[in-house]
Amino acid sequence: MSFMLGITPWPAVSALLWIVLIIAPLYLVRGTAHKTIHAAAHGLHRSFRIASKAVSRSEKNLALRNRDVLLAAGREAKERIIEREFDRINETVRKDLANYSSLHRALSESIDSIEKDHQQAVDVPPDPPGWVKAVEAVAKMSAAEDRNSVGNILGDIHRSLNKAHKEAMSAYHAASGKRHQLLRRMRPGWRQIQQTLTKVGKSVDSLLSRSVTIDRHMQEYEDIVHGQDRAVSVLSSSSLVNFFVSAFVLCIAIGGATINFSLIARPMAEMVGGTSLIGNFRTADIAALVIILVEISMGLFLMESLRITRLFPVIGALPDKTRVRMIWITFSILFLLAGVEAGLAYMREVLLHDELATSALLRGDGGATATAQYMWITTAAQMGMGFILPFALTFVAIPLETFVHSLRTVVGLFAISLMRTLALALRLFGNVFLYLGVLFKQVYDIPLFVPLWLEERMNRAAETDGLMTRARQ
């Protein structure tokens, strides 16, 4: 600074001279500098805009790909649901309506029997008694005839009337009793018909309700096939729910596998040696982990063979005979491994008892024998856990399949969100560099305010002179 201010005897003059020497080149190259700043700013702006458009196109392609994946997964899941509903309807028809001919025959026989009994139970009016004709004959007799004979006839009629009345009432009571008996015999037939019709009605109602369910699933399937936006949004939300639920269940399964590992790691150290290492890990830990992984693999193969999951299409496409053999083989291996784990759990408890007994003997404690009498409870519990946990880990295949299928959708949605954010950031940076170019131009002109002010005054004066000259002309 002292050198710069010492080029003349007067520091102020030196400073003014340096200012003139700096501002003059800056003023002379002002146009070129402005063009350079403008080119750099617009170049960066266009570069970021092009990058943003490229990311946006990639995001759209990824969104289309994710949409196709969603629709394909939803179509496959909906096809499985519809197939299951049709299987249920087939089972219902086969079980309830396959014996329709025998059911119809039973109904016909019951109805014929009821009609026959009903015809027999018809109330038949009794025949009019014969004394009616006798009364008519007496009424036609002339008054001159013998009155004694008329009295005799009337007495006979009275006696015949009483006798006929008694016989008619007895016959009527007998017929009524027979009709009541027939009506009582008709009651079980009516009940049987009612029960049969109720059963048929329930079967038909079940078919109708299932048909309504199938119609709903078919409508959803058509929406998925046609790629409706509503179907895509529903599948996206369902995929997110399935992802988090399956992840939660897999975390629980990992906890169960950890407990299983702790049950067999210690006795495995007694079998393969507790000091041997493979790399930086103990051989016993690796052996216990391999056993658990083999159990999980057998569980996956068992679920695939049962066609509960579809992670391996090759297993599902096997012939039924081969698939059944694979079911028995995987189940046998899984059962043997569960037995091995139960034995290792028992061995672990035995080792623990030996350590407790040794420590009690060293301490001179005599209460360990009384405590050991109840150790069979923990031994049985550990053996049960060692036998049950391998079969429980078998069902990990179900949430694992859901997690794998939903992971594609979740990763796609996350990548789409990331690309949208990146495209927005690139567009924002492009605009920032564009306005930074304008800002740098203004900053470059700040030291040149004096010559720029003079230039502006000169331009105004020139414009004024030109206007006055044109006015005089």
FITORLO-228056 format. One line per 2 residues: number of its first residue (from 0); their letters; for each residue x, y, z of C-alpha. Coordinates in Angstrom, 2 decimals. Layout:
residues N
NUM = a = X:Y:Z ~ ...
END
This chain:
residues 473
0 = ms = 0.00:0.00:0.00 ~ 2.88:2.36:0.83
2 = fm = 4.43:1.57:-2.54 ~ 1.16:2.23:-4.36
4 = lg = 0.67:5.53:-2.58 ~ 4.33:6.51:-3.04
6 = it = 4.49:6.72:-6.82 ~ 3.97:10.47:-6.46
8 = pw = 4.94:12.85:-3.66 ~ 1.28:13.27:-2.84
10 = pa = -0.57:10.14:-1.60 ~ -3.97:11.48:-2.62
12 = vs = -2.74:12.07:-6.13 ~ -1.26:8.56:-6.16
14 = al = -4.54:7.07:-5.03 ~ -6.45:9.07:-7.64
16 = lw = -3.99:7.97:-10.28 ~ -4.43:4.31:-9.34
18 = iv = -8.22:4.72:-9.42 ~ -8.03:6.20:-12.89
20 = li = -5.68:3.44:-14.04 ~ -8.06:0.75:-12.72
22 = ia = -11.36:2.31:-13.80 ~ -10.17:3.17:-17.31
24 = pl = -9.50:-0.48:-18.36 ~ -12.67:-1.60:-16.63
26 = yl = -14.64:1.02:-18.53 ~ -12.99:0.13:-21.80
28 = vr = -13.75:-3.60:-21.46 ~ -17.20:-3.01:-19.96
30 = gt = -19.09:-4.29:-23.00 ~ -16.96:-7.39:-23.31
32 = ah = -17.23:-8.06:-19.58 ~ -21.02:-7.70:-19.72
34 = kt = -21.19:-10.10:-22.65 ~ -18.96:-12.59:-20.80
36 = ih = -21.08:-12.42:-17.65 ~ -24.26:-12.70:-19.73
38 = aa = -22.91:-15.68:-21.68 ~ -21.73:-17.47:-18.53
40 = ah = -25.01:-16.84:-16.69 ~ -27.18:-17.89:-19.62
42 = gl = -24.95:-20.91:-20.27 ~ -25.32:-22.11:-16.69
44 = hr = -29.04:-21.31:-16.80 ~ -29.56:-23.34:-19.98
46 = sf = -27.42:-26.18:-18.66 ~ -29.44:-26.45:-15.48
48 = ri = -32.70:-26.11:-17.41 ~ -31.66:-28.91:-19.78
50 = as = -30.64:-31.06:-16.81 ~ -33.98:-30.30:-15.14
52 = ka = -35.90:-31.27:-18.28 ~ -33.88:-34.47:-18.56
54 = vs = -34.61:-35.36:-14.95 ~ -38.29:-34.52:-15.51
56 = rs = -38.42:-36.84:-18.52 ~ -36.72:-39.56:-16.51
58 = ek = -39.22:-38.97:-13.71 ~ -42.12:-39.31:-16.15
60 = nl = -40.67:-42.51:-17.60 ~ -40.13:-43.87:-14.11
62 = al = -43.69:-42.88:-13.15 ~ -45.03:-44.74:-16.20
64 = rn = -42.86:-47.73:-15.32 ~ -44.02:-47.64:-11.72
66 = rd = -47.62:-47.35:-12.94 ~ -47.17:-50.42:-15.13
68 = vl = -45.64:-52.32:-12.21 ~ -48.51:-51.28:-9.95
70 = la = -51.13:-52.31:-12.49 ~ -49.39:-55.63:-13.18
72 = ag = -49.12:-56.44:-9.47 ~ -52.71:-55.36:-8.85
74 = re = -53.93:-57.38:-11.83 ~ -52.12:-60.48:-10.60
76 = ak = -53.45:-60.07:-7.05 ~ -56.98:-59.44:-8.30
78 = er = -56.79:-62.50:-10.57 ~ -55.84:-64.62:-7.58
80 = ii = -58.76:-63.23:-5.58 ~ -61.22:-63.82:-8.42
82 = er = -59.86:-67.31:-8.94 ~ -60.36:-68.06:-5.25
84 = ef = -63.94:-66.75:-5.38 ~ -64.71:-68.95:-8.36
86 = dr = -63.21:-71.92:-6.53 ~ -65.49:-71.20:-3.60
88 = in = -68.53:-70.98:-5.87 ~ -67.50:-74.23:-7.52
90 = et = -67.18:-75.87:-4.12 ~ -70.57:-74.52:-3.07
92 = vr = -72.23:-75.75:-6.24 ~ -70.54:-79.11:-5.99
94 = kd = -71.39:-79.59:-2.33 ~ -74.89:-78.12:-2.15
96 = la = -76.36:-78.32:-5.61 ~ -74.76:-81.48:-6.99
98 = ny = -77.42:-83.62:-5.28 ~ -80.23:-81.50:-6.70
100 = ss = -81.85:-84.53:-8.41 ~ -82.12:-86.47:-5.17
102 = lh = -83.30:-83.34:-3.42 ~ -85.97:-82.81:-6.07
104 = ra = -87.03:-86.45:-5.77 ~ -87.32:-86.17:-1.99
106 = ls = -89.40:-83.01:-2.34 ~ -91.67:-84.66:-4.91
108 = es = -92.20:-87.70:-2.71 ~ -92.96:-85.53:0.31
110 = id = -95.43:-83.42:-1.71 ~ -97.14:-86.52:-3.16
112 = si = -97.48:-88.02:0.29 ~ -98.94:-84.79:1.65
114 = ek = -101.40:-84.53:-1.24 ~ -102.52:-88.12:-0.72
116 = dh = -103.04:-87.59:2.99 ~ -104.81:-84.32:2.28
118 = qq = -107.25:-86.00:-0.08 ~ -107.95:-88.63:2.52
120 = av = -108.51:-85.95:5.15 ~ -111.32:-84.28:3.20
122 = dv = -114.49:-83.88:5.31 ~ -117.24:-85.93:3.55
124 = pp = -120.78:-84.98:4.65 ~ -122.89:-87.92:5.89
126 = dp = -125.68:-89.29:3.74 ~ -129.15:-88.07:4.58
128 = pg = -131.03:-90.67:6.69 ~ -133.88:-92.77:5.17
130 = wv = -136.55:-91.44:7.54 ~ -136.79:-88.26:5.48
132 = ka = -138.61:-90.18:2.76 ~ -140.83:-91.80:5.38
134 = ve = -141.82:-88.38:6.75 ~ -142.66:-87.27:3.24
136 = av = -144.86:-90.35:2.76 ~ -146.67:-89.69:6.08
138 = ak = -147.18:-86.08:5.10 ~ -148.87:-87.21:1.91
140 = ms = -151.33:-89.47:3.72 ~ -154.91:-88.26:3.80
142 = aa = -156.59:-87.26:7.00 ~ -159.16:-89.95:6.63
144 = ed = -156.67:-92.71:7.10 ~ -156.26:-94.49:10.34
146 = rn = -154.75:-92.27:13.01 ~ -153.34:-95.28:14.88
148 = sv = -151.25:-96.36:11.94 ~ -149.91:-92.82:11.68
150 = gn = -148.90:-92.80:15.32 ~ -147.15:-96.12:14.93
152 = il = -145.26:-94.86:11.95 ~ -144.22:-91.71:13.82
154 = gd = -142.99:-93.76:16.77 ~ -140.95:-95.94:14.47
156 = ih = -139.55:-92.82:12.86 ~ -138.57:-91.43:16.27
158 = rs = -136.75:-94.58:17.22 ~ -135.06:-94.77:13.82
160 = ln = -134.06:-91.11:14.15 ~ -132.36:-91.66:17.50
162 = ka = -130.56:-94.75:16.25 ~ -129.43:-93.05:13.02
164 = hk = -128.27:-90.02:14.96 ~ -126.10:-92.13:17.23
166 = ea = -124.64:-94.06:14.31 ~ -123.96:-90.88:12.34
168 = ms = -122.21:-89.21:15.29 ~ -120.08:-92.31:15.88
170 = ay = -119.13:-92.46:12.21 ~ -118.41:-88.73:12.17
172 = ha = -116.22:-88.96:15.28 ~ -114.30:-91.86:13.76
174 = as = -113.81:-90.00:10.48 ~ -112.69:-86.85:12.31
176 = gk = -110.17:-88.83:14.34 ~ -108.83:-90.41:11.16
178 = rh = -108.52:-86.98:9.50 ~ -106.73:-85.54:12.53
180 = ql = -104.36:-88.48:12.48 ~ -103.66:-87.87:8.80
182 = lr = -103.08:-84.17:9.44 ~ -100.65:-84.99:12.26
184 = rm = -98.85:-87.32:9.90 ~ -98.56:-84.50:7.37
186 = rp = -96.70:-82.26:9.86 ~ -93.24:-83.98:9.59
188 = gw = -93.53:-83.83:5.82 ~ -94.16:-80.09:5.93
190 = rq = -91.20:-79.63:8.28 ~ -88.95:-81.65:6.02
192 = iq = -89.99:-79.60:3.00 ~ -89.46:-76.38:4.95
194 = qt = -85.98:-77.45:6.07 ~ -85.04:-78.51:2.57
196 = lt = -86.26:-75.27:1.06 ~ -84.43:-73.28:3.77
198 = kv = -81.23:-75.12:2.95 ~ -81.69:-74.48:-0.76
200 = gk = -82.45:-70.82:-0.01 ~ -79.26:-70.46:2.01
202 = sv = -77.23:-72.02:-0.79 ~ -78.80:-69.71:-3.36
204 = ds = -78.26:-66.66:-1.09 ~ -74.63:-67.67:-0.65
206 = ll = -74.21:-67.92:-4.40 ~ -75.88:-64.55:-4.88
208 = sr = -73.67:-62.86:-2.28 ~ -70.58:-64.40:-3.84
210 = sv = -71.74:-63.30:-7.27 ~ -72.04:-59.73:-5.95
212 = ti = -68.50:-60.00:-4.55 ~ -67.24:-61.33:-7.86
214 = dr = -68.96:-58.48:-9.70 ~ -67.19:-55.98:-7.45
216 = hm = -63.83:-57.68:-7.96 ~ -64.44:-57.86:-11.70
218 = qe = -65.22:-54.13:-11.79 ~ -61.98:-53.42:-9.94
220 = ye = -60.16:-55.78:-12.30 ~ -61.55:-53.93:-15.33
222 = di = -60.43:-50.60:-13.82 ~ -56.94:-52.03:-13.37
224 = vh = -56.84:-53.42:-16.91 ~ -57.96:-50.08:-18.35
226 = gq = -55.43:-48.23:-16.17 ~ -57.85:-45.95:-14.36
228 = dr = -56.29:-43.28:-12.14 ~ -58.51:-44.29:-9.24
230 = av = -57.26:-47.87:-9.45 ~ -53.64:-46.66:-9.51
232 = sv = -54.14:-44.47:-6.43 ~ -55.83:-47.32:-4.56
234 = ls = -53.03:-49.71:-5.49 ~ -50.39:-47.17:-4.41
236 = ss = -51.93:-46.66:-0.99 ~ -52.45:-50.40:-0.60
238 = sl = -48.85:-51.06:-1.57 ~ -47.57:-48.57:1.01
240 = vn = -49.72:-50.16:3.73 ~ -48.54:-53.64:2.75
242 = ff = -44.92:-52.47:2.78 ~ -45.01:-51.07:6.31
244 = vs = -47.08:-53.94:7.71 ~ -44.84:-56.59:6.13
246 = af = -41.74:-54.71:7.33 ~ -43.16:-54.72:10.86
248 = vl = -43.85:-58.46:10.70 ~ -40.37:-59.11:9.32
250 = ci = -38.89:-57.18:12.26 ~ -40.84:-59.47:14.59
252 = ai = -39.51:-62.47:12.67 ~ -35.96:-61.14:13.02
254 = gg = -36.53:-60.93:16.78 ~ -37.70:-64.56:16.80
256 = at = -34.64:-65.59:14.77 ~ -32.43:-63.76:17.27
258 = in = -33.99:-65.69:20.17 ~ -33.55:-68.89:18.20
260 = fs = -29.91:-68.02:17.60 ~ -29.30:-67.46:21.30
262 = li = -30.81:-70.88:22.09 ~ -28.42:-72.85:19.90
264 = ar = -25.26:-70.71:19.75 ~ -23.89:-71.85:23.11
266 = pm = -24.30:-75.62:22.64 ~ -22.93:-75.28:19.09
268 = ae = -19.75:-73.88:20.67 ~ -19.40:-77.18:22.58
270 = mv = -19.88:-79.15:19.35 ~ -17.65:-77.26:16.89
272 = gg = -15.35:-75.59:19.38 ~ -15.68:-72.21:20.97
274 = ts = -12.22:-70.93:20.01 ~ -12.18:-71.73:16.28
276 = li = -12.73:-68.77:13.99 ~ -13.72:-68.29:10.36
278 = gn = -12.40:-64.85:9.52 ~ -13.37:-62.58:12.40
280 = fr = -16.40:-64.64:13.44 ~ -16.70:-67.68:15.65
282 = ta = -17.42:-70.98:13.93 ~ -20.18:-71.75:16.44
284 = di = -22.04:-68.53:15.59 ~ -21.73:-69.20:11.87
286 = aa = -22.98:-72.78:12.32 ~ -25.99:-71.60:14.36
288 = lv = -26.75:-68.94:11.76 ~ -26.53:-71.48:8.94
290 = ii = -29.01:-73.76:10.71 ~ -31.50:-70.89:11.09
292 = lv = -31.06:-69.84:7.45 ~ -31.58:-73.43:6.28
294 = ei = -34.78:-73.59:8.35 ~ -36.02:-70.38:6.77
296 = sm = -35.14:-71.71:3.30 ~ -37.02:-74.95:3.95
298 = gl = -39.97:-72.90:5.16 ~ -39.90:-70.86:1.94
300 = fl = -39.78:-74.01:-0.18 ~ -42.62:-75.53:1.84
302 = me = -44.81:-72.46:1.35 ~ -43.98:-72.43:-2.35
304 = sl = -44.81:-76.11:-2.67 ~ -48.15:-75.52:-0.94
306 = ri = -48.74:-72.65:-3.42 ~ -49.34:-70.21:-0.60
308 = tr = -46.60:-67.92:-1.91 ~ -45.28:-67.36:-5.43
310 = lf = -41.71:-66.20:-5.03 ~ -40.36:-69.05:-7.16
312 = pv = -42.58:-69.70:-10.22 ~ -40.57:-72.83:-11.06
314 = ig = -41.80:-74.59:-7.91 ~ -45.41:-73.60:-8.54
316 = al = -45.18:-74.93:-12.11 ~ -44.01:-78.39:-11.04
318 = pd = -46.33:-81.38:-11.61 ~ -48.59:-82.16:-8.69
320 = kt = -46.87:-85.45:-7.96 ~ -43.42:-83.84:-7.81
322 = rv = -44.79:-80.94:-5.80 ~ -46.31:-83.27:-3.19
324 = rm = -43.00:-85.09:-2.89 ~ -41.26:-81.78:-2.37
326 = iw = -43.77:-80.90:0.35 ~ -42.98:-84.06:2.27
328 = it = -39.22:-83.69:1.77 ~ -39.10:-80.07:2.95
330 = fs = -41.40:-80.80:5.87 ~ -39.25:-83.77:6.92
332 = il = -36.08:-81.68:6.78 ~ -37.77:-78.90:8.74
334 = fl = -39.03:-81.40:11.32 ~ -35.53:-82.88:11.74
336 = la = -33.99:-79.43:12.14 ~ -36.63:-78.56:14.74
338 = gv = -35.73:-81.75:16.60 ~ -32.05:-80.82:16.41
340 = ea = -32.81:-77.39:17.86 ~ -34.82:-78.95:20.67
342 = gl = -31.82:-81.19:21.48 ~ -29.47:-78.21:21.39
344 = ay = -31.78:-76.28:23.71 ~ -31.73:-79.24:26.12
346 = mr = -27.94:-79.36:25.87 ~ -27.80:-75.64:26.65
348 = ev = -29.86:-76.15:29.80 ~ -27.65:-79.07:30.86
350 = ll = -24.55:-76.93:30.44 ~ -26.19:-74.17:32.46
352 = hd = -27.02:-76.65:35.25 ~ -23.43:-77.87:35.29
354 = el = -22.12:-74.34:35.59 ~ -24.56:-73.55:38.40
356 = at = -23.65:-76.74:40.24 ~ -19.93:-76.04:39.87
358 = sa = -20.26:-72.48:41.10 ~ -22.44:-73.65:44.04
360 = ll = -19.88:-76.29:44.92 ~ -17.09:-73.75:44.87
362 = rg = -19.10:-71.42:47.11 ~ -20.08:-74.28:49.43
364 = dg = -23.76:-73.56:48.87 ~ -26.14:-76.45:49.57
366 = ga = -29.32:-74.79:48.28 ~ -28.55:-75.50:44.64
368 = ta = -30.04:-79.01:44.91 ~ -33.43:-77.68:45.95
370 = ta = -33.35:-75.16:43.15 ~ -32.41:-77.83:40.60
372 = qy = -35.64:-79.73:41.33 ~ -37.62:-77.10:39.40
374 = mw = -35.19:-76.71:36.52 ~ -37.24:-79.12:34.40
376 = it = -39.73:-76.29:33.80 ~ -37.15:-74.07:32.08
378 = ta = -35.74:-77.10:30.27 ~ -39.16:-78.01:28.85
380 = aq = -39.83:-74.37:27.93 ~ -36.52:-74.03:26.06
382 = mg = -36.99:-77.34:24.26 ~ -40.51:-76.27:23.26
384 = mg = -39.24:-72.95:21.96 ~ -36.44:-74.67:20.08
386 = fi = -38.96:-77.00:18.42 ~ -41.68:-74.42:17.69
388 = lp = -39.59:-71.47:16.46 ~ -38.43:-73.21:13.22
390 = fa = -42.06:-73.85:12.26 ~ -42.98:-70.27:13.23
392 = lt = -40.20:-68.94:11.00 ~ -41.77:-70.89:8.14
394 = fv = -44.52:-68.30:7.88 ~ -41.93:-65.58:7.24
396 = ai = -42.42:-66.41:3.55 ~ -45.82:-64.65:3.52
398 = pl = -44.68:-61.19:4.73 ~ -41.45:-61.62:2.77
400 = et = -43.40:-62.02:-0.48 ~ -45.54:-59.00:0.34
402 = fv = -42.43:-56.98:1.25 ~ -40.64:-57.90:-2.00
404 = hs = -43.63:-57.07:-4.20 ~ -44.41:-53.80:-2.42
406 = lr = -40.74:-52.79:-2.25 ~ -40.67:-52.20:-6.01
408 = tv = -43.56:-49.79:-5.75 ~ -42.19:-48.00:-2.67
410 = vg = -38.73:-47.61:-4.22 ~ -40.36:-46.32:-7.40
412 = lf = -42.42:-43.76:-5.48 ~ -39.36:-42.67:-3.50
414 = ai = -37.31:-42.33:-6.71 ~ -40.11:-40.33:-8.35
416 = sl = -40.22:-37.96:-5.38 ~ -36.43:-37.64:-5.42
418 = mr = -36.39:-36.89:-9.15 ~ -39.12:-34.29:-8.79
420 = tl = -37.15:-32.60:-6.03 ~ -33.95:-32.75:-8.09
422 = al = -35.71:-31.28:-11.16 ~ -37.09:-28.45:-9.04
424 = al = -33.65:-27.80:-7.52 ~ -31.99:-27.75:-10.94
426 = rl = -34.61:-25.35:-12.28 ~ -34.13:-23.17:-9.20
428 = fg = -30.34:-23.15:-9.59 ~ -30.73:-22.23:-13.27
430 = nv = -32.84:-19.20:-12.37 ~ -30.41:-18.31:-9.58
432 = fl = -27.47:-18.22:-12.01 ~ -29.54:-16.19:-14.48
434 = yl = -30.23:-13.50:-11.90 ~ -26.67:-13.74:-10.57
436 = gv = -25.52:-12.70:-14.04 ~ -27.69:-9.59:-13.83
438 = lf = -26.37:-8.94:-10.33 ~ -22.72:-9.28:-11.42
440 = kq = -23.35:-6.78:-14.22 ~ -24.66:-4.28:-11.70
442 = vy = -21.78:-4.98:-9.32 ~ -19.30:-4.51:-12.19
444 = di = -20.79:-1.09:-12.97 ~ -20.59:0.18:-9.36
446 = pl = -16.92:1.33:-9.56 ~ -17.64:2.89:-12.97
448 = fv = -20.39:5.21:-11.78 ~ -18.41:8.37:-12.62
450 = pl = -17.61:7.58:-16.27 ~ -21.04:6.06:-16.72
452 = wl = -22.61:9.21:-15.32 ~ -20.52:11.34:-17.67
454 = ee = -21.40:9.08:-20.57 ~ -25.08:9.39:-19.76
456 = rm = -24.85:13.23:-19.59 ~ -23.01:13.35:-22.88
458 = nr = -25.60:11.10:-24.50 ~ -28.41:13.30:-23.22
460 = aa = -26.62:16.42:-24.46 ~ -26.10:14.80:-27.86
462 = et = -29.76:13.82:-28.02 ~ -30.79:17.37:-27.09
464 = dg = -28.53:18.86:-29.80 ~ -29.90:16.46:-32.35
466 = lm = -33.46:17.36:-31.49 ~ -32.71:21.06:-31.72
468 = tr = -30.97:20.61:-35.05 ~ -33.90:18.69:-36.49
470 = ar = -36.25:21.36:-35.10 ~ -34.31:24.17:-36.83
472 = q = -34.28:22.17:-40.05
END
